[in-house]
């Protein structure tokens, strides 16, 4: 029988990994992910999780150990954040190239420099083309549920692709909510024991793993990964449907909120979506036809589904929580523009950036964004470059060295 527990996002992720019966945990603590690694260590110590806990010396080693363990045929667990994810970069490609279905909660945090402990999406956006599926969650219940679904998705023989479950640092990782925790037997029925597939270590069936691959075979190995991504959206929808039947909570690849008759829609990801929905409700009371589209699955990017939701929306805003330096707009907006560029309906897509390093994307900022989109819908020109919505006027003076008189 399911029970309610007061859990923050880190606790919800650890609880899901316990319910998934991971057999090897290789985790290295890093703020704001540290409580997740500590909770898993507690579960192993008190016997509630029958697993080997490996105390590694870095995040690079944590991912290396997870890959090695998964290749032997056991379900693994690890987690990280920010510069820890960056340190894993080399081994992320190893995991995806070997198609080992590791699931890794990533607690989103800024990358340096300047140094920060707080949330934005630069860490995972820097790895968006590393061959990992990326799922972004909005609340703590979704953290737990998505980790469980991620194991089913990643381990499906049609997919066999490692998966990140991305949650906003501190906004989710350290915010406690009442979370419905399913019974172990219910989870076991949904998530059967892991079976090694495709590439593995077995003395009875030896094979080369990550050997030097000549040009004659390399492209075909990449094609295998491409097929896994092609299948992932269909499989994810199947997994979400089965999860709804078993547990009564329904999830979607895209979460469309009051978009049916909207003349402007803001595309968002992660915890900022709740604030955007709150502002949508306020503006709707004023007769303004606005909506929010939350992207849950960023990799693979749901092109066709996004086109369908936004088919009749003339003005689309996209809020990125990463600077996207050197590009005209941020990475999420780039994907949305590309998806809508082949649409039969003309769209004006405006990129916004805000909320770096934990800065609050407040209702006031969201109203500012929606009002600009409404002005564009009424005939104002649409900017092509990304709009930084929360920059202070003294931005160029913060680290300026002034001469003493």
C-alpha positions in Angstrom: 0.0 0.0 0.0 1.3 3.5 -0.9 2.1 5.9 2.0 2.7 9.6 2.2 6.1 10.8 3.3 7.5 14.3 3.7 10.4 14.3 1.2 12.5 16.9 -0.5 13.7 16.3 -4.1 16.9 14.6 -3.0 15.0 12.3 -0.7 12.4 11.5 -3.4 15.1 10.5 -5.8 16.9 8.3 -3.2 13.6 6.7 -2.3 12.9 5.9 -6.0 16.4 4.4 -6.4 15.8 2.2 -3.3 12.4 1.1 -4.7 14.1 0.4 -8.0 16.4 -2.0 -6.1 19.7 -0.7 -7.5 22.5 -3.1 -6.7 25.5 -0.8 -7.0 25.7 2.8 -5.9 28.7 4.8 -6.8 28.1 8.4 -5.7 30.2 11.4 -4.9 28.6 14.2 -2.9 28.4 17.7 -4.3 26.1 20.6 -3.2 23.1 20.6 -3.7 23.1 16.8 -4.4 25.0 15.7 -1.3 21.9 14.6 0.8 20.9 12.3 -2.0 24.2 10.4 -1.9 24.1 10.4 1.9 20.5 9.0 1.9 21.5 6.2 -0.3 24.5 5.4 2.0 22.0 5.3 4.9 19.8 2.9 3.0 22.7 0.6 2.3 23.9 0.8 5.9 20.6 0.0 7.5 19.8 -2.8 5.1 16.8 -1.3 3.4 18.7 -1.3 0.1 20.6 -4.4 -0.7 23.4 -2.9 -2.7 27.2 -2.3 -2.8 28.0 1.3 -2.0 31.3 2.4 -3.6 33.0 5.4 -2.0 34.7 6.9 -5.0 37.2 9.8 -5.2 35.5 11.9 -7.9 32.4 12.1 -10.1 34.5 10.9 -13.0 35.1 7.7 -11.1 31.5 7.5 -9.9 30.3 7.3 -13.6 33.2 4.9 -14.5 32.2 2.5 -11.7 28.5 2.7 -12.7 29.4 1.8 -16.3 31.5 -1.1 -15.2 28.9 -2.4 -12.8 26.1 -2.1 -15.3 28.1 -4.0 -17.8 28.3 -7.0 -15.4 24.5 -7.1 -15.4 23.3 -5.2 -12.4 21.2 -2.1 -12.1 23.2 0.9 -10.8 22.6 4.3 -9.3 24.6 7.5 -9.1 23.8 11.2 -9.0 25.6 14.5 -9.4 25.4 18.3 -10.1 27.1 21.1 -11.8 30.9 20.8 -12.0 30.5 17.1 -11.0 28.5 16.5 -14.1 31.2 18.4 -16.1 33.9 16.2 -14.6 31.9 13.1 -15.8 31.8 14.4 -19.4 34.3 11.9 -20.8 32.5 9.0 -19.2 29.0 10.1 -20.1 30.0 9.4 -23.8 31.3 6.0 -22.7 28.0 5.2 -21.0 25.8 6.3 -24.0 28.1 4.7 -26.6 28.0 1.3 -24.8 24.3 1.8 -24.4 24.2 0.9 -20.7 20.9 2.1 -19.2 22.1 4.0 -16.2 19.7 6.4 -14.6 21.2 9.5 -12.9 19.4 12.2 -11.0 21.1 15.5 -11.8 20.5 18.4 -9.4 20.8 21.4 -11.6 23.3 24.0 -10.6 25.3 26.7 -12.3 28.7 26.1 -13.8 31.7 28.3 -13.0 32.8 31.1 -13.3 31.7 33.0 -11.2 31.3 30.3 -8.6 27.8 29.5 -7.5 25.9 26.8 -5.6 22.5 27.7 -7.0 20.3 26.6 -9.8 20.3 27.1 -13.5 20.4 24.6 -16.4 23.9 25.2 -17.8 25.2 21.9 -16.4 22.8 19.6 -18.2 22.5 21.8 -21.3 26.3 21.5 -21.7 25.6 17.7 -21.9 22.5 17.8 -24.1 24.3 16.1 -27.0 26.2 13.5 -25.0 23.8 10.7 -25.9 21.8 10.8 -22.7 18.0 11.1 -22.5 17.1 14.2 -20.4 13.8 14.5 -18.4 13.1 17.7 -16.5 10.7 17.6 -13.5 8.6 20.2 -11.8 8.0 18.9 -8.2 9.1 16.3 -5.7 6.4 13.8 -6.5 7.5 14.0 -10.1 11.1 13.3 -9.1 10.2 10.0 -7.5 7.8 8.9 -10.2 10.1 10.0 -13.1 13.1 8.1 -11.7 11.1 4.9 -11.6 9.8 5.5 -15.2 13.3 6.4 -16.3 14.6 2.9 -15.4 11.8 1.3 -17.4 12.5 3.6 -20.3 16.3 3.3 -20.3 16.3 -0.5 -19.9 13.7 -1.1 -22.7 15.5 -3.1 -25.4 14.2 -0.7 -28.0 16.0 2.2 -26.2 19.0 1.1 -24.1 20.0 4.6 -23.5 21.2 6.2 -20.2 18.9 8.8 -18.7 19.2 12.0 -16.6 16.4 13.0 -14.4 17.0 16.8 -13.9 15.7 18.7 -10.9 16.3 22.3 -10.0 18.8 22.7 -7.2 17.4 24.0 -3.9 14.0 24.8 -5.5 13.3 21.1 -5.6 16.3 19.3 -4.0 15.8 21.0 -0.7 12.1 21.8 -0.7 9.9 19.3 1.2 6.5 18.1 0.0 4.1 15.3 0.8 5.1 12.6 -1.6 3.1 9.4 -2.3 5.6 6.5 -2.0 4.3 3.3 -3.7 4.6 -0.1 -2.1 7.7 -2.2 -3.0 5.5 -4.9 -4.5 3.8 -2.4 -6.7 7.1 -1.1 -8.0 8.5 -4.6 -8.5 5.5 -5.4 -10.8 6.1 -2.2 -12.8 9.9 -2.5 -12.9 11.2 -6.1 -13.2 14.8 -7.1 -12.4 17.4 -5.8 -14.8 18.7 -8.1 -17.6 21.9 -7.3 -19.3 21.6 -6.8 -23.1 23.5 -5.7 -26.1 27.0 -5.1 -24.6 28.1 -6.7 -21.4 30.9 -8.5 -19.6 30.6 -12.3 -19.5 33.4 -14.8 -19.5 31.0 -17.3 -21.2 30.3 -14.8 -24.0 33.4 -12.6 -24.4 33.2 -9.4 -26.5 35.1 -6.2 -27.0 33.8 -3.3 -25.1 34.7 0.3 -26.1 37.6 -0.9 -28.3 39.2 1.3 -30.9 36.6 1.4 -33.7 37.7 2.0 -37.3 35.9 4.4 -39.6 34.2 1.4 -41.3 32.1 0.7 -38.2 32.0 3.9 -36.2 29.0 5.5 -38.0 27.0 2.3 -37.6 27.6 2.3 -33.9 26.3 5.9 -33.7 23.3 4.8 -35.8 22.4 2.3 -33.1 22.2 5.2 -30.6 20.1 7.2 -33.0 17.6 4.4 -33.3 17.4 4.2 -29.5 16.5 7.9 -29.4 14.0 7.5 -32.3 12.2 4.8 -30.2 12.5 6.7 -26.9 9.5 9.0 -27.2 7.1 6.1 -28.2 8.4 4.0 -25.4 8.2 6.8 -22.9 4.5 7.4 -23.7 3.9 3.6 -23.2 5.7 3.7 -19.8 3.8 6.8 -18.7 0.5 5.1 -19.7 1.3 2.0 -17.7 2.5 4.1 -14.8 -0.9 5.9 -14.8 -2.8 2.6 -14.8 -0.8 1.2 -11.9 -0.3 4.3 -9.7 -3.0 6.7 -10.8 -0.7 9.6 -11.7 -0.5 10.6 -15.3 2.5 12.2 -17.0 3.1 13.4 -20.5 6.1 14.3 -22.6 4.8 17.8 -22.8 2.6 19.4 -20.1 0.3 21.9 -21.9 -1.5 24.3 -19.5 -4.4 26.4 -20.9 -2.9 26.3 -24.4 -6.1 25.3 -26.3 -7.2 28.8 -27.2 -4.1 30.7 -26.3 -2.8 33.5 -28.6 0.6 33.5 -26.7 2.3 30.6 -25.0 5.4 30.5 -22.9 7.6 27.4 -23.1 9.4 26.5 -19.9 11.1 23.7 -18.1 11.5 22.6 -14.5 10.3 24.4 -11.3 9.7 27.7 -13.0 6.7 26.2 -14.7 4.6 26.4 -11.5 5.1 30.2 -11.3 4.3 30.6 -15.0 1.0 28.7 -14.5 0.2 30.9 -11.5 0.6 34.0 -13.7 -1.4 32.4 -16.5 -4.3 32.0 -14.1 -4.1 35.7 -13.1 -3.9 36.9 -16.7 -6.8 34.6 -17.7 -9.0 36.3 -15.1 -8.2 39.6 -17.0 -9.4 38.0 -20.2 -5.9 37.5 -21.7 -5.5 34.3 -23.7 -2.2 33.0 -22.5 -0.8 29.5 -21.8 2.3 27.6 -20.6 3.9 24.6 -22.3 6.3 22.7 -20.1 8.9 20.5 -21.8 9.4 17.3 -19.8 11.5 15.3 -22.3 14.2 17.6 -23.7 16.3 14.8 -25.2 15.0 13.4 -27.4 13.3 16.6 -28.3 9.5 16.1 -29.0 9.3 17.9 -32.3 6.0 16.6 -33.6 4.3 16.8 -30.3 5.4 20.4 -29.8 4.3 21.4 -33.3 0.8 19.9 -32.6 0.4 21.9 -29.3 1.6 25.1 -30.8 0.0 24.7 -34.2 -2.4 27.6 -33.8 -0.4 29.8 -31.5 1.0 32.9 -33.4 3.4 34.1 -30.7 5.6 31.7 -28.6 8.0 32.7 -25.9 10.8 30.4 -24.6 12.3 30.9 -21.2 15.9 29.5 -21.0 17.6 29.1 -17.6 21.0 29.1 -19.2 22.9 32.0 -20.9 23.5 30.3 -24.2 26.6 32.5 -24.7 27.6 33.0 -28.3 24.2 32.0 -29.8 21.3 34.2 -30.8 19.0 32.5 -28.3 19.3 29.9 -25.6 19.4 26.1 -26.3 15.7 25.5 -25.5 14.6 28.3 -27.8 16.9 27.1 -30.5 15.2 23.7 -30.4 11.7 25.3 -30.4 12.6 27.6 -33.3 13.9 24.7 -35.3 10.9 22.6 -34.6 8.5 25.3 -35.6 10.4 26.4 -38.7 8.9 23.6 -40.7 5.4 24.2 -39.4 2.6 25.1 -41.8 1.6 28.0 -39.5 3.9 31.0 -39.2 5.1 31.6 -35.7 7.0 34.4 -34.0 9.3 32.8 -31.5 11.0 35.0 -28.9 13.8 33.8 -26.6 14.1 34.9 -23.0 16.8 34.2 -20.4 16.5 34.5 -16.7 16.9 32.9 -13.3 20.6 32.2 -13.5 22.3 30.9 -10.3 19.1 30.6 -8.4 17.7 34.1 -9.1 14.0 33.9 -8.6 11.8 33.9 -11.7 9.1 35.7 -9.8 5.5 36.3 -10.8 6.5 39.9 -11.7 9.1 38.7 -14.2 6.7 36.2 -15.7 4.0 38.9 -16.1 6.7 41.1 -17.8 7.4 38.3 -20.3 3.7 37.5 -21.0 2.9 41.2 -21.5 5.8 41.6 -24.0 4.4 38.5 -25.9 0.9 40.0 -25.8 2.3 43.3 -27.2 3.9 41.3 -30.1 0.6 39.5 -30.7 -1.0 43.0 -30.9 1.4 44.1 -33.6 4.7 45.1 -31.8 7.9 44.0 -33.5 9.3 40.7 -32.3 13.0 40.8 -31.3 15.3 38.1 -32.8 17.9 38.2 -30.1 17.4 36.7 -26.6 15.9 39.0 -24.1 17.6 39.0 -20.7 14.7 39.7 -18.4 16.2 40.1 -14.9 19.5 42.0 -15.5 20.3 44.8 -13.1 21.3 48.3 -14.5 24.7 48.1 -12.8 25.7 44.9 -14.6 28.9 46.3 -16.1 30.1 47.8 -12.8 30.0 44.8 -10.5 33.6 43.8 -10.9 34.9 47.0 -12.3 38.1 48.2 -10.7 37.8 51.9 -9.9 40.8 54.2 -9.4 41.1 55.7 -6.0 41.3 59.5 -5.9 
